[in-house]
Amino acid sequence: MPSLGGWEWVILALIALLLFGGSRLAGIGKNTGRAIREFKEETSSLRSGASPSEPPAAPAQPSQPASPASPEPGADKP
């Protein structure tokens, strides 16, 4: 398969510009860059042995059931 030279890339860029428009191409480039950056961060964190960049889970707090037989003192006073 032959490689693309300079003029072929220019022609492909002009065709893409005509098909998608400038603002849409900028958005595609921005999203592609963000995806590549996130991929690199995740692969480097996996290689270093660290867990993925997820927030740690909050520790479960024990729930204290309210006892209906013993209301809090002063609860029935306005």
N, CA and C atoms as a LAMMPS dump frame, in Angstrom:
ITEM: TIMESTEP
0
ITEM: NUMBER OF ATOMS
234
ITEM: BOX BOUNDS ff ff ff
-5.0000000000000000e+02 5.0000000000000000e+02
-5.0000000000000000e+02 5.0000000000000000e+02
-5.0000000000000000e+02 5.0000000000000000e+02
ITEM: ATOMS id mol type element x y z
1 1 1 N 0.855 -1.175 0
2 1 2 C 0 0 0
3 1 3 C 0.901 1.239 0
4 2 1 N 0.708 2.135 -0.949
5 2 2 C 1.556 3.321 -1.014
6 2 3 C 1.247 4.288 0.131
7 3 1 N 2.275 4.996 0.572
8 3 2 C 2.079 5.968 1.65
9 3 3 C 1.557 7.28 1.061
10 4 1 N 0.891 8.053 1.894
11 4 2 C 0.329 9.326 1.447
12 4 3 C 1.388 10.414 1.547
13 5 1 N 1.494 11.205 0.514
14 5 2 C 2.442 12.315 0.488
15 5 3 C 1.781 13.597 0.974
16 6 1 N 2.449 14.7 0.817
17 6 2 C 1.965 15.994 1.287
18 6 3 C 0.683 16.46 0.605
19 7 1 N 0.656 16.362 -0.73
20 7 2 C -0.519 16.847 -1.456
21 7 3 C -1.751 15.993 -1.168
22 8 1 N -1.556 14.704 -0.968
23 8 2 C -2.702 13.843 -0.666
24 8 3 C -3.328 14.212 0.671
25 9 1 N -2.483 14.553 1.672
26 9 2 C -3.014 14.968 2.972
27 9 3 C -3.756 16.298 2.858
28 10 1 N -3.26 17.214 2.044
29 10 2 C -3.923 18.506 1.852
30 10 3 C -5.292 18.294 1.218
31 11 1 N -5.363 17.438 0.214
32 11 2 C -6.644 17.164 -0.455
33 11 3 C -7.626 16.503 0.508
34 12 1 N -7.15 15.558 1.307
35 12 2 C -8.024 14.912 2.289
36 12 3 C -8.519 15.904 3.343
37 13 1 N -7.658 16.828 3.764
38 13 2 C -8.059 17.837 4.747
39 13 3 C -9.126 18.769 4.164
40 14 1 N -8.963 19.16 2.901
41 14 2 C -9.965 20.025 2.27
42 14 3 C -11.311 19.312 2.106
43 15 1 N -11.28 18.046 1.746
44 15 2 C -12.528 17.28 1.619
45 15 3 C -13.217 17.164 2.979
46 16 1 N -12.437 16.884 4.028
47 16 2 C -13.017 16.791 5.375
48 16 3 C -13.595 18.132 5.805
49 17 1 N -12.913 19.214 5.489
50 17 2 C -13.402 20.55 5.836
51 17 3 C -14.713 20.853 5.122
52 18 1 N -14.817 20.468 3.868
53 18 2 C -16.05 20.692 3.122
54 18 3 C -17.199 19.823 3.649
55 19 1 N -16.884 18.596 4.027
56 19 2 C -17.937 17.691 4.501
57 19 3 C -18.45 18.058 5.888
58 20 1 N -17.536 18.354 6.813
59 20 2 C -17.941 18.535 8.204
60 20 3 C -18.003 19.982 8.651
61 21 1 N -17.246 20.863 8.062
62 21 2 C -17.211 22.248 8.516
63 21 3 C -16.136 22.443 9.567
64 22 1 N -15.722 23.676 9.74
65 22 2 C -14.617 23.98 10.638
66 22 3 C -14.915 23.732 12.099
67 23 1 N -16.09 24.156 12.574
68 23 2 C -16.391 24.007 13.996
69 23 3 C -16.557 22.544 14.39
70 24 1 N -17.14 21.763 13.497
71 24 2 C -17.331 20.347 13.814
72 24 3 C -15.997 19.601 13.805
73 25 1 N -15.107 19.954 12.888
74 25 2 C -13.781 19.343 12.873
75 25 3 C -12.996 19.698 14.13
76 26 1 N -13.149 20.939 14.612
77 26 2 C -12.472 21.338 15.847
78 26 3 C -12.998 20.521 17.028
79 27 1 N -14.305 20.293 17.074
80 27 2 C -14.885 19.477 18.146
81 27 3 C -14.422 18.035 18.085
82 28 1 N -14.313 17.506 16.874
83 28 2 C -13.836 16.132 16.707
84 28 3 C -12.392 16.026 17.195
85 29 1 N -11.569 17.006 16.839
86 29 2 C -10.174 17 17.281
87 29 3 C -10.046 17.119 18.79
88 30 1 N -10.876 17.972 19.384
89 30 2 C -10.847 18.156 20.84
90 30 3 C -11.242 16.872 21.555
91 31 1 N -12.307 16.232 21.091
92 31 2 C -12.754 14.989 21.718
93 31 3 C -11.745 13.868 21.532
94 32 1 N -11.107 13.824 20.374
95 32 2 C -10.086 12.804 20.13
96 32 3 C -8.895 13.01 21.056
97 33 1 N -8.465 14.246 21.217
98 33 2 C -7.352 14.538 22.121
99 33 3 C -7.673 14.176 23.557
100 34 1 N -8.887 14.469 23.99
101 34 2 C -9.304 14.136 25.353
102 34 3 C -9.321 12.621 25.555
103 35 1 N -9.817 11.892 24.56
104 35 2 C -9.87 10.432 24.668
105 35 3 C -8.467 9.835 24.735
106 36 1 N -7.547 10.345 23.922
107 36 2 C -6.172 9.848 23.939
108 36 3 C -5.519 10.138 25.284
109 37 1 N -5.744 11.341 25.833
110 37 2 C -5.165 11.72 27.12
111 37 3 C -5.678 10.815 28.233
112 38 1 N -7.004 10.556 28.261
113 38 2 C -7.571 9.673 29.278
114 38 3 C -7.036 8.251 29.133
115 39 1 N -6.876 7.79 27.9
116 39 2 C -6.343 6.455 27.671
117 39 3 C -4.919 6.341 28.198
118 40 1 N -4.098 7.353 27.939
119 40 2 C -2.725 7.333 28.425
120 40 3 C -2.676 7.338 29.943
121 41 1 N -3.543 8.138 30.591
122 41 2 C -3.575 8.185 32.053
123 41 3 C -3.966 6.835 32.64
124 42 1 N -4.965 6.202 32.053
125 42 2 C -5.417 4.916 32.568
126 42 3 C -4.374 3.826 32.37
127 43 1 N -3.727 3.798 31.203
128 43 2 C -2.716 2.773 30.981
129 43 3 C -1.501 2.984 31.874
130 44 1 N -1.123 4.235 32.125
131 44 2 C 0.013 4.474 33.014
132 44 3 C -0.331 4.115 34.447
133 45 1 N -1.577 4.341 34.863
134 45 2 C -1.959 3.969 36.227
135 45 3 C -2.03 2.452 36.372
136 46 1 N -2.432 1.742 35.321
137 46 2 C -2.45 0.284 35.383
138 46 3 C -1.034 -0.282 35.417
139 47 1 N -0.122 0.332 34.682
140 47 2 C 1.264 -0.13 34.674
141 47 3 C 1.94 0.101 36.015
142 48 1 N 1.611 1.205 36.674
143 48 2 C 2.244 1.509 37.951
144 48 3 C 1.627 0.713 39.097
145 49 1 N 0.546 0.009 38.842
146 49 2 C -0.078 -0.815 39.866
147 49 3 C -1.115 -0.074 40.691
148 50 1 N -1.317 1.183 40.425
149 50 2 C -2.315 1.948 41.158
150 50 3 C -3.698 1.627 40.615
151 51 1 N -4.682 1.85 41.438
152 51 2 C -6.051 1.62 40.989
153 51 3 C -6.466 2.745 40.06
154 52 1 N -7.463 2.523 39.206
155 52 2 C -7.926 3.582 38.306
156 52 3 C -8.379 4.804 39.079
157 53 1 N -8.444 5.919 38.414
158 53 2 C -8.755 7.18 39.07
159 53 3 C -10.242 7.283 39.409
160 54 1 N -10.689 6.418 40.269
161 54 2 C -12.06 6.471 40.757
162 54 3 C -12.019 6.975 42.186
163 55 1 N -13.012 7.738 42.578
164 55 2 C -13.012 8.211 43.959
165 55 3 C -13.193 7.041 44.919
166 56 1 N -12.533 7.086 46.066
167 56 2 C -12.68 5.986 47.018
168 56 3 C -14.1 5.931 47.562
169 57 1 N -14.543 4.736 47.86
170 57 2 C -15.893 4.555 48.377
171 57 3 C -15.961 5.099 49.798
172 58 1 N -17.061 5.759 50.109
173 58 2 C -17.259 6.302 51.444
174 58 3 C -17.528 5.155 52.41
175 59 1 N -16.938 5.204 53.594
176 59 2 C -17.19 4.134 54.553
177 59 3 C -18.652 4.14 54.991
178 60 1 N -19.183 2.955 55.149
179 60 2 C -20.583 2.839 55.551
180 60 3 C -20.723 3.221 57.016
181 61 1 N -21.655 4.109 57.294
182 61 2 C -21.897 4.513 58.669
183 61 3 C -23.013 3.658 59.24
184 62 1 N -22.817 3.131 60.444
185 62 2 C -23.867 2.291 61.024
186 62 3 C -25.099 3.121 61.316
187 63 1 N -26.222 2.573 60.953
188 63 2 C -27.468 3.294 61.205
189 63 3 C -28.002 2.907 62.576
190 64 1 N -28.487 3.872 63.29
191 64 2 C -29.046 3.66 64.616
192 64 3 C -30.56 3.756 64.494
193 65 1 N -31.258 2.626 64.614
194 65 2 C -32.715 2.692 64.495
195 65 3 C -33.311 3.456 65.676
196 66 1 N -34.258 4.303 65.347
197 66 2 C -34.923 5.079 66.389
198 66 3 C -35.878 4.176 67.147
199 67 1 N -35.825 4.252 68.437
200 67 2 C -36.686 3.437 69.284
201 67 3 C -37.971 4.215 69.565
202 68 1 N -39.137 3.729 69.132
203 68 2 C -40.382 4.46 69.368
204 68 3 C -40.79 4.449 70.841
205 69 1 N -40.289 3.521 71.641
206 69 2 C -40.684 3.433 73.041
207 69 3 C -40.014 4.521 73.874
208 70 1 N -38.847 5.006 73.471
209 70 2 C -38.161 6.023 74.278
210 70 3 C -37.871 7.249 73.42
211 71 1 N -38.804 8.203 73.352
212 71 2 C -38.57 9.418 72.568
213 71 3 C -37.493 10.275 73.229
214 72 1 N -36.909 11.15 72.45
215 72 2 C -35.881 12.037 72.972
216 72 3 C -36.495 12.993 73.982
217 73 1 N -35.76 13.33 75.014
218 73 2 C -36.304 14.254 76.005
219 73 3 C -36.523 15.649 75.391
220 74 1 N -37.649 16.206 75.663
221 74 2 C -37.98 17.527 75.161
222 74 3 C -38.54 17.509 73.755
223 75 1 N -38.777 16.336 73.172
224 75 2 C -39.274 16.263 71.814
225 75 3 C -40.741 16.672 71.728
226 76 1 N -41.517 16.461 72.796
227 76 2 C -42.936 16.811 72.732
228 76 3 C -43.185 18.206 73.265
229 77 1 N -42.179 18.978 73.652
230 77 2 C -42.362 20.359 74.083
231 77 3 C -42.116 21.29 72.908
232 78 1 N -42.994 22.259 72.688
233 78 2 C -42.801 23.166 71.553
234 78 3 C -41.755 24.208 71.774
